[in-house]
Amino acid sequence: MKQYLEIAKIINTHGIRGDLKLDLWCDSPDTVKHIKTLYLDDAGKKSVSISDVRMHGRFCLLRIAGVNTPEDGAKYKERVLYAAREDIP
């Protein structure tokens, strides 16, 4: 059984603060709102801390700690985000 599950893909940046626009693959946006750490790989070696999550239309906007500009956020574009199985409510 996988320990880290794919929950979303970063499809673009949004706004001037470096927010990331997600295409959610999980059942509900509330799932992401309860998670504090996401991973950039399926082995859980590269983590990012979440500072804010909100909905924008059918997409979810995510703020990652340390990402403050669209240029900072652009390096995450097209990345898949993983959550630890035990962190998913």
C-alpha positions as CSV (number, residue, x, y, z in Angstrom):
1,M,0.0,0.0,0.0
2,K,1.3,3.5,-0.9
3,Q,2.3,5.7,2.0
4,Y,2.0,9.0,0.0
5,L,-1.0,9.6,-2.2
6,E,-1.4,11.9,-5.2
7,I,-3.9,14.6,-4.3
8,A,-3.4,17.5,-6.8
9,K,-1.4,18.9,-9.7
10,I,-0.1,22.5,-9.7
11,I,-1.3,23.9,-13.0
12,N,-0.2,27.6,-12.7
13,T,0.5,30.5,-10.4
14,H,-2.3,32.9,-9.4
15,G,-2.0,36.6,-8.5
16,I,1.0,38.6,-7.3
17,R,1.7,36.7,-4.1
18,G,2.8,33.5,-5.7
19,D,-0.4,31.5,-4.9
20,L,-0.5,28.1,-6.8
21,K,-3.6,27.0,-8.7
22,L,-4.3,23.4,-8.1
23,D,-6.3,20.8,-10.1
24,L,-7.6,18.7,-7.2
25,W,-7.6,14.9,-7.5
26,C,-9.1,14.2,-4.1
27,D,-12.8,14.0,-3.2
28,S,-13.2,17.3,-1.5
29,P,-11.3,20.6,-1.2
30,D,-11.7,20.3,2.6
31,T,-9.2,17.4,2.4
32,V,-6.4,19.8,1.5
33,K,-7.5,22.4,4.0
34,H,-6.7,20.0,6.9
35,I,-3.2,19.1,5.7
36,K,-0.3,21.2,6.9
37,T,2.5,19.5,4.9
38,L,2.5,18.3,1.3
39,Y,5.2,16.5,-0.6
40,L,6.7,16.9,-4.1
41,D,7.6,13.3,-4.5
42,D,5.9,10.0,-3.7
43,A,8.7,9.0,-1.2
44,G,8.0,12.0,1.1
45,K,11.6,13.4,0.8
46,K,10.7,16.9,-0.5
47,S,8.1,18.6,1.7
48,V,6.5,22.0,1.5
49,S,4.6,23.7,4.4
50,I,1.1,25.0,3.6
51,S,0.3,28.5,4.8
52,D,-3.2,29.0,3.2
53,V,-5.7,27.1,1.1
54,R,-8.9,28.6,-0.4
55,M,-11.2,27.9,-3.3
56,H,-11.4,30.0,-6.4
57,G,-14.1,28.7,-8.8
58,R,-13.5,25.1,-9.4
59,F,-9.9,25.4,-8.5
60,C,-8.1,25.4,-5.2
61,L,-5.5,28.1,-4.5
62,L,-2.6,27.1,-2.3
63,R,0.0,29.3,-0.5
64,I,3.3,27.6,0.3
65,A,5.6,29.0,3.0
66,G,8.5,30.8,1.4
67,V,6.8,31.4,-1.9
68,N,6.0,35.1,-2.1
69,T,6.1,36.0,-5.9
70,P,4.8,34.5,-9.1
71,E,8.4,33.8,-10.0
72,D,8.9,31.7,-6.8
73,G,5.7,29.8,-7.6
74,A,6.6,29.2,-11.2
75,K,9.2,26.6,-10.3
76,Y,6.4,24.4,-8.9
77,K,4.2,24.5,-12.1
78,E,3.2,21.1,-13.4
79,R,4.3,19.3,-10.2
80,V,2.1,16.7,-8.6
81,L,1.5,17.1,-4.8
82,Y,1.4,14.1,-2.5
83,A,-0.1,13.8,1.0
84,A,0.9,11.3,3.7
85,R,-1.8,8.7,4.1
86,E,-2.1,9.4,7.8
87,D,-2.6,13.2,7.2
88,I,-5.7,12.7,5.0
89,P,-8.9,13.0,7.1
